[in-house]
Amino acid sequence: MSRNRHHPKEFRHQFNEPWCLYCGEPSQVLDHFPPHFCGLHGYLFPACSECNLIAGVNYPQDLEMRIQYVKDRIYVKYFTVLNMPSWSEDEIQELGIELQHNIRYNLAKKQNIEQRLKWDAISYLKTIFKNIGRKPPLLSPTRID
């Protein structure tokens, strides 16, 4: 006797947006919210690989807390880079080639991480849901308007 099995995607609304919900980087994967272990219904949000991995199964019922959790983990992960001092181009020029390269690389990385942390995930989420004529799920009432 065969059973009718449905693929989990049939029960989740999939958003094919270009940007990661959590940080604004180009999306590469879909993040299940709530995670699989909570059931088959929910959403598939765009995410970059790093944020999807960080989000994991944390805060499975509260999207706002999940977003904040991912941002907090990104901050902790890149704490050293975020706290490196600023360098003027004159200061960098006084250094050896390899050190110049490393400093410029880390300054660019710092700028990218700062942009990711400033990303307004809640506004992006509202825009995604506005496009389908629905209110975002599981946000505090003051954040929905």
Backbone as JSON Lines, residues from 0, in Angstrom:
{"i":0,"aa":"M","n":[0.84,-1.17,0.0],"ca":[0.0,0.0,0.0],"c":[0.9,1.25,0.0]}
{"i":1,"aa":"S","n":[0.68,2.16,-0.91],"ca":[1.51,3.36,-0.97],"c":[0.87,4.51,-0.2]}
{"i":2,"aa":"R","n":[1.73,5.3,0.4],"ca":[1.26,6.47,1.13],"c":[1.55,7.72,0.31]}
{"i":3,"aa":"N","n":[0.66,8.66,0.41],"ca":[0.87,9.92,-0.28],"c":[1.82,10.77,0.56]}
{"i":4,"aa":"R","n":[3.01,11.0,0.07],"ca":[4.0,11.79,0.79],"c":[4.16,13.14,0.09]}
{"i":5,"aa":"H","n":[4.18,14.16,0.9],"ca":[4.36,15.51,0.36],"c":[5.77,15.97,0.66]}
{"i":6,"aa":"H","n":[6.35,16.63,-0.29],"ca":[7.67,17.22,-0.07],"c":[7.5,18.41,0.87]}
{"i":7,"aa":"P","n":[8.41,18.6,1.84],"ca":[8.28,19.69,2.81],"c":[8.1,21.07,2.18]}
{"i":8,"aa":"K","n":[8.65,21.3,1.0],"ca":[8.51,22.61,0.37],"c":[7.05,22.94,0.06]}
{"i":9,"aa":"E","n":[6.21,21.92,-0.08],"ca":[4.81,22.16,-0.37],"c":[4.12,22.81,0.82]}
{"i":10,"aa":"F","n":[4.66,22.71,1.99],"ca":[4.07,23.25,3.19],"c":[4.73,24.55,3.64]}
{"i":11,"aa":"R","n":[5.74,24.98,2.95],"ca":[6.46,26.2,3.32],"c":[6.38,27.21,2.18]}
{"i":12,"aa":"H","n":[6.16,28.45,2.55],"ca":[6.16,29.51,1.56],"c":[7.61,29.89,1.29]}
{"i":13,"aa":"Q","n":[8.02,29.79,0.05],"ca":[9.41,30.05,-0.33],"c":[9.55,31.45,-0.9]}
{"i":14,"aa":"F","n":[10.52,32.19,-0.39],"ca":[10.84,33.53,-0.88],"c":[12.14,33.47,-1.66]}
{"i":15,"aa":"N","n":[12.1,33.87,-2.91],"ca":[13.29,33.85,-3.76],"c":[13.86,35.26,-3.91]}
{"i":16,"aa":"E","n":[14.16,35.86,-2.78],"ca":[14.71,37.21,-2.78],"c":[16.23,37.13,-2.93]}
{"i":17,"aa":"P","n":[16.86,38.22,-3.41],"ca":[18.3,38.17,-3.68],"c":[19.2,38.34,-2.45]}
{"i":18,"aa":"W","n":[18.65,38.82,-1.32],"ca":[19.51,39.18,-0.19],"c":[19.21,38.33,1.04]}
{"i":19,"aa":"C","n":[20.26,38.05,1.78],"ca":[20.14,37.3,3.03],"c":[19.25,38.08,4.01]}
{"i":20,"aa":"L","n":[18.28,37.41,4.59],"ca":[17.39,38.04,5.56],"c":[18.17,38.62,6.73]}
{"i":21,"aa":"Y","n":[19.2,37.93,7.16],"ca":[19.91,38.29,8.38],"c":[20.94,39.4,8.22]}
{"i":22,"aa":"C","n":[21.66,39.42,7.08],"ca":[22.8,40.35,6.96],"c":[22.85,41.16,5.68]}
{"i":23,"aa":"G","n":[22.01,40.85,4.69],"ca":[21.99,41.62,3.46],"c":[23.0,41.2,2.41]}
{"i":24,"aa":"E","n":[23.8,40.18,2.69],"ca":[24.72,39.65,1.67],"c":[23.9,38.91,0.61]}
{"i":25,"aa":"P","n":[24.46,38.65,-0.57],"ca":[23.72,37.86,-1.55],"c":[23.32,36.5,-0.97]}
{"i":26,"aa":"S","n":[22.06,36.13,-1.2],"ca":[21.59,34.85,-0.64],"c":[22.1,33.69,-1.49]}
{"i":27,"aa":"Q","n":[22.42,32.59,-0.8],"ca":[22.94,31.4,-1.47],"c":[22.09,30.17,-1.16]}
{"i":28,"aa":"V","n":[21.37,30.22,-0.04],"ca":[20.58,29.07,0.42],"c":[19.25,29.57,0.95]}
{"i":29,"aa":"L","n":[18.4,28.63,1.34],"ca":[17.12,28.97,1.96],"c":[17.15,28.49,3.41]}
{"i":30,"aa":"D","n":[16.76,29.37,4.31],"ca":[16.71,29.06,5.74],"c":[15.29,28.66,6.1]}
{"i":31,"aa":"H","n":[15.14,27.5,6.74],"ca":[13.83,27.01,7.16],"c":[13.44,27.7,8.46]}
{"i":32,"aa":"F","n":[12.3,28.36,8.44],"ca":[11.77,28.95,9.67],"c":[10.3,28.62,9.78]}
{"i":33,"aa":"P","n":[9.89,28.0,10.86],"ca":[10.71,27.39,11.89],"c":[11.52,26.21,11.33]}
{"i":34,"aa":"P","n":[12.57,25.81,12.05],"ca":[13.4,24.69,11.58],"c":[12.58,23.41,11.38]}
{"i":35,"aa":"H","n":[13.14,22.46,10.63],"ca":[12.46,21.2,10.31],"c":[11.87,20.5,11.53]}
{"i":36,"aa":"F","n":[12.61,20.49,12.65],"ca":[12.16,19.71,13.79],"c":[10.85,20.24,14.38]}
{"i":37,"aa":"C","n":[10.45,21.47,14.0],"ca":[9.21,22.04,14.51],"c":[8.0,21.68,13.64]}
{"i":38,"aa":"G","n":[8.24,21.03,12.54],"ca":[7.14,20.65,11.65],"c":[7.43,21.06,10.23]}
{"i":39,"aa":"L","n":[6.46,20.79,9.38],"ca":[6.67,21.02,7.96],"c":[6.11,22.35,7.46]}
{"i":40,"aa":"H","n":[5.39,23.07,8.3],"ca":[4.81,24.34,7.88],"c":[5.72,25.49,8.26]}
{"i":41,"aa":"G","n":[5.7,26.54,7.45],"ca":[6.52,27.71,7.76],"c":[6.99,28.4,6.51]}
{"i":42,"aa":"Y","n":[8.22,28.86,6.55],"ca":[8.77,29.68,5.48],"c":[10.18,29.23,5.13]}
{"i":43,"aa":"L","n":[10.54,29.53,3.89],"ca":[11.92,29.36,3.42],"c":[12.42,30.76,3.06]}
{"i":44,"aa":"F","n":[13.27,31.3,3.93],"ca":[13.78,32.65,3.74],"c":[15.15,32.61,3.07]}
{"i":45,"aa":"P","n":[15.46,33.64,2.26],"ca":[16.8,33.71,1.66],"c":[17.84,33.95,2.74]}
{"i":46,"aa":"A","n":[18.99,33.3,2.62],"ca":[20.07,33.46,3.58],"c":[21.4,33.21,2.89]}
{"i":47,"aa":"C","n":[22.44,33.81,3.43],"ca":[23.79,33.45,2.99],"c":[24.16,32.18,3.76]}
{"i":48,"aa":"S","n":[25.14,31.48,3.28],"ca":[25.53,30.22,3.93],"c":[25.95,30.42,5.37]}
{"i":49,"aa":"E","n":[26.7,31.49,5.65],"ca":[27.19,31.72,7.01],"c":[26.03,31.96,7.98]}
{"i":50,"aa":"C","n":[25.09,32.82,7.62],"ca":[23.97,33.11,8.52],"c":[23.07,31.89,8.69]}
{"i":51,"aa":"N","n":[22.87,31.14,7.63],"ca":[22.05,29.93,7.73],"c":[22.68,28.95,8.71]}
{"i":52,"aa":"L","n":[23.99,28.8,8.64],"ca":[24.7,27.9,9.55],"c":[24.61,28.41,11.0]}
{"i":53,"aa":"I","n":[24.78,29.71,11.18],"ca":[24.69,30.29,12.52],"c":[23.28,30.14,13.09]}
{"i":54,"aa":"A","n":[22.28,30.42,12.28],"ca":[20.89,30.36,12.76],"c":[20.54,28.96,13.24]}
{"i":55,"aa":"G","n":[20.96,27.95,12.49],"ca":[20.71,26.57,12.89],"c":[19.29,26.36,13.35]}
{"i":56,"aa":"V","n":[19.12,25.84,14.55],"ca":[17.79,25.59,15.12],"c":[17.52,26.54,16.3]}
{"i":57,"aa":"N","n":[18.29,27.61,16.41],"ca":[18.13,28.54,17.52],"c":[16.9,29.42,17.34]}
{"i":58,"aa":"Y","n":[16.21,29.66,18.42],"ca":[14.99,30.48,18.45],"c":[14.01,30.07,17.35]}
{"i":59,"aa":"P","n":[13.54,28.84,17.42],"ca":[12.7,28.32,16.35],"c":[11.32,28.95,16.26]}
{"i":60,"aa":"Q","n":[10.85,29.65,17.29],"ca":[9.51,30.21,17.25],"c":[9.48,31.73,17.29]}
{"i":61,"aa":"D","n":[10.63,32.38,17.33],"ca":[10.68,33.83,17.43],"c":[11.68,34.37,16.41]}
{"i":62,"aa":"L","n":[11.16,34.84,15.29],"ca":[12.02,35.29,14.2],"c":[12.85,36.51,14.58]}
{"i":63,"aa":"E","n":[12.27,37.42,15.33],"ca":[13.01,38.62,15.74],"c":[14.21,38.25,16.61]}
{"i":64,"aa":"M","n":[14.02,37.33,17.55],"ca":[15.13,36.89,18.4],"c":[16.15,36.1,17.58]}
{"i":65,"aa":"R","n":[15.68,35.36,16.6],"ca":[16.57,34.59,15.73],"c":[17.49,35.54,14.94]}
{"i":66,"aa":"I","n":[16.9,36.62,14.43],"ca":[17.68,37.61,13.68],"c":[18.74,38.23,14.6]}
{"i":67,"aa":"Q","n":[18.34,38.6,15.8],"ca":[19.29,39.2,16.74],"c":[20.38,38.21,17.14]}
{"i":68,"aa":"Y","n":[20.0,36.94,17.31],"ca":[20.98,35.91,17.65],"c":[22.05,35.8,16.56]}
{"i":69,"aa":"V","n":[21.64,35.79,15.31],"ca":[22.61,35.7,14.2],"c":[23.53,36.91,14.21]}
{"i":70,"aa":"K","n":[22.98,38.1,14.38],"ca":[23.82,39.31,14.41],"c":[24.8,39.27,15.58]}
{"i":71,"aa":"D","n":[24.33,38.82,16.74],"ca":[25.22,38.72,17.9],"c":[26.36,37.74,17.65]}
{"i":72,"aa":"R","n":[26.06,36.62,17.02],"ca":[27.09,35.61,16.74],"c":[28.09,36.13,15.7]}
{"i":73,"aa":"I","n":[27.62,36.88,14.71],"ca":[28.53,37.48,13.72],"c":[29.46,38.46,14.43]}
{"i":74,"aa":"Y","n":[28.92,39.27,15.33],"ca":[29.74,40.22,16.07],"c":[30.83,39.5,16.87]}
{"i":75,"aa":"V","n":[30.44,38.46,17.58],"ca":[31.42,37.71,18.39],"c":[32.47,37.06,17.5]}
{"i":76,"aa":"K","n":[32.02,36.48,16.4],"ca":[32.95,35.78,15.5],"c":[34.02,36.73,14.95]}
{"i":77,"aa":"Y","n":[33.62,37.95,14.63],"ca":[34.53,38.9,14.0],"c":[34.95,40.02,14.94]}
{"i":78,"aa":"F","n":[34.89,39.79,16.23],"ca":[35.2,40.8,17.23],"c":[36.58,41.43,17.01]}
{"i":79,"aa":"T","n":[37.57,40.6,16.76],"ca":[38.94,41.1,16.58],"c":[39.04,42.02,15.37]}
{"i":80,"aa":"V","n":[38.45,41.63,14.26],"ca":[38.49,42.45,13.05],"c":[37.72,43.75,13.28]}
{"i":81,"aa":"L","n":[36.56,43.66,13.93],"ca":[35.75,44.85,14.17],"c":[36.44,45.86,15.07]}
{"i":82,"aa":"N","n":[37.33,45.4,15.91],"ca":[38.01,46.29,16.85],"c":[39.42,46.67,16.43]}
{"i":83,"aa":"M","n":[39.79,46.35,15.2],"ca":[41.11,46.77,14.74],"c":[41.1,48.28,14.5]}
{"i":84,"aa":"P","n":[42.22,48.94,14.72],"ca":[42.25,50.4,14.55],"c":[42.16,50.79,13.08]}
{"i":85,"aa":"S","n":[41.78,52.02,12.87],"ca":[41.77,52.57,11.51],"c":[43.2,52.93,11.12]}
{"i":86,"aa":"W","n":[43.49,52.83,9.84],"ca":[44.82,53.16,9.33],"c":[44.66,54.19,8.22]}
{"i":87,"aa":"S","n":[45.51,55.18,8.22],"ca":[45.54,56.11,7.1],"c":[46.37,55.47,5.98]}
{"i":88,"aa":"E","n":[46.19,55.95,4.78],"ca":[46.96,55.41,3.66],"c":[48.44,55.7,3.84]}
{"i":89,"aa":"D","n":[48.77,56.83,4.42],"ca":[50.19,57.15,4.69],"c":[50.8,56.14,5.66]}
{"i":90,"aa":"E","n":[50.07,55.77,6.7],"ca":[50.57,54.78,7.66],"c":[50.77,53.42,6.99]}
{"i":91,"aa":"I","n":[49.83,53.06,6.15],"ca":[49.92,51.76,5.46],"c":[51.12,51.75,4.52]}
{"i":92,"aa":"Q","n":[51.38,52.85,3.83],"ca":[52.49,52.94,2.87],"c":[53.85,52.76,3.54]}
{"i":93,"aa":"E","n":[53.94,53.05,4.81],"ca":[55.22,52.91,5.53],"c":[55.56,51.46,5.84]}
{"i":94,"aa":"L","n":[54.62,50.55,5.63],"ca":[54.81,49.15,5.99],"c":[55.28,48.32,4.8]}
{"i":95,"aa":"G","n":[55.7,47.1,5.08],"ca":[56.08,46.18,4.01],"c":[54.86,45.75,3.19]}
{"i":96,"aa":"I","n":[55.14,45.25,1.99],"ca":[54.08,44.87,1.05],"c":[53.09,43.87,1.65]}
{"i":97,"aa":"E","n":[53.6,42.82,2.27],"ca":[52.72,41.78,2.84],"c":[51.82,42.35,3.94]}
{"i":98,"aa":"L","n":[52.37,43.16,4.8],"ca":[51.6,43.77,5.88],"c":[50.58,44.77,5.32]}
{"i":99,"aa":"Q","n":[50.97,45.5,4.28],"ca":[50.02,46.4,3.62],"c":[48.81,45.61,3.11]}
{"i":100,"aa":"H","n":[49.11,44.49,2.45],"ca":[48.03,43.65,1.92],"c":[47.11,43.15,3.04]}
{"i":101,"aa":"N","n":[47.7,42.66,4.13],"ca":[46.9,42.14,5.25],"c":[46.03,43.22,5.88]}
{"i":102,"aa":"I","n":[46.58,44.4,6.05],"ca":[45.81,45.49,6.67],"c":[44.67,45.92,5.75]}
{"i":103,"aa":"R","n":[44.95,46.09,4.47],"ca":[43.89,46.48,3.53],"c":[42.79,45.42,3.46]}
{"i":104,"aa":"Y","n":[43.2,44.16,3.47],"ca":[42.23,43.06,3.45],"c":[41.33,43.12,4.69]}
{"i":105,"aa":"N","n":[41.94,43.28,5.86],"ca":[41.16,43.32,7.1],"c":[40.32,44.58,7.23]}
{"i":106,"aa":"L","n":[40.78,45.7,6.7],"ca":[39.96,46.92,6.72],"c":[38.73,46.74,5.83]}
{"i":107,"aa":"A","n":[38.9,46.1,4.68],"ca":[37.76,45.83,3.8],"c":[36.8,44.85,4.47]}
{"i":108,"aa":"K","n":[37.35,43.85,5.13],"ca":[36.53,42.86,5.84],"c":[35.76,43.54,6.97]}
{"i":109,"aa":"K","n":[36.42,44.42,7.69],"ca":[35.78,45.16,8.78],"c":[34.6,45.96,8.25]}
{"i":110,"aa":"Q","n":[34.81,46.65,7.13],"ca":[33.74,47.46,6.52],"c":[32.56,46.57,6.12]}
{"i":111,"aa":"N","n":[32.84,45.42,5.53],"ca":[31.79,44.49,5.12],"c":[31.0,43.99,6.33]}
{"i":112,"aa":"I","n":[31.69,43.63,7.39],"ca":[31.01,43.11,8.58],"c":[30.17,44.2,9.23]}
{"i":113,"aa":"E","n":[30.69,45.42,9.28],"ca":[29.91,46.53,9.84],"c":[28.63,46.74,9.05]}
{"i":114,"aa":"Q","n":[28.7,46.64,7.72],"ca":[27.51,46.77,6.88],"c":[26.52,45.64,7.16]}
{"i":115,"aa":"R","n":[27.03,44.43,7.32],"ca":[26.16,43.28,7.62],"c":[25.45,43.47,8.95]}
{"i":116,"aa":"L","n":[26.16,44.0,9.94],"ca":[25.56,44.2,11.26],"c":[24.53,45.34,11.26]}
{"i":117,"aa":"K","n":[24.7,46.31,10.36],"ca":[23.76,47.44,10.26],"c":[22.52,47.09,9.42]}
{"i":118,"aa":"W","n":[22.57,46.0,8.7],"ca":[21.46,45.59,7.83],"c":[20.16,45.58,8.62]}
{"i":119,"aa":"D","n":[19.13,46.22,8.09],"ca":[17.82,46.29,8.75],"c":[16.96,45.11,8.31]}
{"i":120,"aa":"A","n":[17.15,44.01,8.99],"ca":[16.46,42.77,8.63],"c":[14.95,42.89,8.79]}
{"i":121,"aa":"I","n":[14.5,43.64,9.78],"ca":[13.06,43.77,10.02],"c":[12.4,44.52,8.86]}
{"i":122,"aa":"S","n":[13.0,45.6,8.39],"ca":[12.44,46.33,7.24],"c":[12.43,45.46,5.99]}
{"i":123,"aa":"Y","n":[13.51,44.7,5.79],"ca":[13.57,43.79,4.64],"c":[12.48,42.74,4.74]}
{"i":124,"aa":"L","n":[12.27,42.19,5.93],"ca":[11.23,41.19,6.15],"c":[9.85,41.78,5.85]}
{"i":125,"aa":"K","n":[9.61,43.0,6.3],"ca":[8.32,43.65,6.02],"c":[8.11,43.83,4.52]}
{"i":126,"aa":"T","n":[9.18,44.2,3.81],"ca":[9.09,44.37,2.36],"c":[8.76,43.05,1.67]}
{"i":127,"aa":"I","n":[9.42,41.98,2.11],"ca":[9.16,40.66,1.53],"c":[7.68,40.31,1.69]}
{"i":128,"aa":"F","n":[7.14,40.51,2.88],"ca":[5.75,40.14,3.14],"c":[4.77,41.1,2.49]}
{"i":129,"aa":"K","n":[5.14,42.36,2.38],"ca":[4.28,43.33,1.71],"c":[4.06,42.92,0.26]}
{"i":130,"aa":"N","n":[5.11,42.38,-0.36],"ca":[5.02,41.95,-1.76],"c":[3.99,40.83,-1.96]}
{"i":131,"aa":"I","n":[3.69,40.08,-0.91],"ca":[2.67,39.02,-1.04],"c":[1.38,39.37,-0.29]}
{"i":132,"aa":"G","n":[1.31,40.6,0.23],"ca":[0.09,41.07,0.88],"c":[-0.19,40.45,2.25]}
{"i":133,"aa":"R","n":[0.86,40.13,2.99],"ca":[0.7,39.55,4.32],"c":[1.59,40.27,5.32]}
{"i":134,"aa":"K","n":[1.27,40.09,6.61],"ca":[2.11,40.66,7.67],"c":[3.17,39.64,8.05]}
{"i":135,"aa":"P","n":[4.38,40.11,8.41],"ca":[5.44,39.18,8.79],"c":[5.06,38.4,10.05]}
{"i":136,"aa":"P","n":[5.52,37.16,10.15],"ca":[5.18,36.33,11.29],"c":[6.05,36.62,12.51]}
{"i":137,"aa":"L","n":[5.51,36.43,13.65],"ca":[6.25,36.35,14.91],"c":[7.16,37.53,15.18]}
{"i":138,"aa":"L","n":[6.65,38.73,14.96],"ca":[7.36,39.93,15.37],"c":[6.54,40.6,16.46]}
{"i":139,"aa":"S","n":[7.2,41.33,17.34],"ca":[6.47,42.01,18.39],"c":[5.52,43.02,17.74]}
{"i":140,"aa":"P","n":[4.35,43.28,18.33],"ca":[3.34,44.16,17.72],"c":[3.88,45.53,17.35]}
{"i":141,"aa":"T","n":[4.82,46.07,18.1],"ca":[5.35,47.39,17.79],"c":[6.22,47.39,16.54]}
{"i":142,"aa":"R","n":[6.69,46.24,16.1],"ca":[7.59,46.16,14.94],"c":[6.83,45.88,13.64]}
{"i":143,"aa":"I","n":[5.56,45.48,13.7],"ca":[4.84,45.04,12.5],"c":[4.42,46.2,11.62]}
{"i":144,"aa":"D","n":[4.02,47.33,12.17],"ca":[3.48,48.44,11.37],"c":[4.4,48.91,10.33]}
